[in-house]
Amino acid sequence: MDGVLTQVEQALSDWVAPTAPERLGEAMRYAVLDGGKRLRPLLVFAAAQAVGAQKDCPATLRAACAVELIHAYSLVHDDMPCMDNDVLRRGKPTVHVKFGQAQALLAGDALQALAFELLTPTEDVVDATTQAKLCRLLAMSAGCHGMAGGQAIDLANVGQHLNLDQLKHMHKLKTGALLQASVMMGAACMPNGQTLTKQAQLALQQYGEALGVAFQVVDDILDVTADTATLGKTAGKDAQDNKPTFVSLMGLEKSSLYANQLLEQALSAMDKSGLAQTEALRSLAHMVVNRIS
C-alpha cells in the first residue's frame, strides 16, 4: 500500500480540473483536495490487492478516485443548510459557506457526474465489463438503496427514538453502503479471466458491512469525546441537532464495546475469506476503530 495516497492525491488533482466555469472548478477542488482520510480509496486498493489485482491497474485507481468523489459530493450536500447545516468540514469552512449555496449544490452535482466519467474512460484502459460492474456498485451504494436513502431516514428521524436495529439499518445505508462498495469495487478489479469465489465475495461483503457500521459507531463516540479542532468539524453537533446516535442509545462504554465487536466481525470475515493478501484490509479495520478523528 506504499505510495497509494500519493497516487490518489495526484490523480484527484489531475482529474478535478479547475477549468469549470464561474469558479465551479475551484469549488469542486476545494471540496476534494487537501483534506480527508481517504479511507474509501484505501479500501479500494486494499481489496484489489487481496484479490490479486496488479499494482498499476488503471481500474483500481479510477475506482478509488470515483468513490472519493462520491464521498466528497455527499459531504458538500450534507453540510448545506437544508440538510445538516454545518459550517466546518476538514478544519475549514464548508463549501456553501465559502462559495454560496447555489455553487455548493452545483459542485456536488458535478463531482457526482465526474465519478462516473472516471469509471467510463474513452481510452481502452478499463474493459467494458469491469466498467459496468464498477458503475453499478457505485450507483447502488449512492442512491435510494444506499447513501441517499440513509440520509432520508436520518432527516426523517430527528428528535425520534430509534432502536438498535433501526439505527443500524439507517447507518448501513447512509455510511456503510459506500464503504462496502469501496471494498467490492476493489474486488471487481481482479485480473481478467479470474473469478471471485462465493466464499471470498461473501467475506468481503461481511467485512464491508461490519466496517461501515463500526465507522459510524466510532464517529458517534468522537462527536461526544473529541473537540472541534481534532475532528475538523463541529463537535457535539448530533446532540445539538437532537439526532439518534449509538451513544445516545447505548452510552459511551457500550458503544465502544460494540465498535470492537464489529472490528472482530470484520477480521473474522477475512479469516474465512480464503484470500491470501488481507493484511491491508485488516490494518484499515483497526484504523477505523482506533482513530481519534
Secondary structure, 3 states (H helix, E strand, C coil): CCCHHHHHHHHHHHHCCCCCCCCHHHHHHHHHCCCCCCHHHHHHHHHHHHCCCCCCCHHHHHHHHHHHHHHHHHHHHHCCCCCCCCCEECCEECHHHHHCHHHHHHHHHHHHHHHHHHHCCCCCCCCHHHHHHHHHHHHHHHCCCCHHHHHHHHHHCCCCCCCHHHHHHHHHHHHHHHHHHHHHHHHCCCCCCCCCCHHHHHHHHHHHHHHHHHHHHHHHHHHHHCCHHHHCCCCCHHHHCCCCCHHHHHCHHHHHHHHHHHHHHHHHHHHCCCCCCCHHHHHHHHHHHHCCC
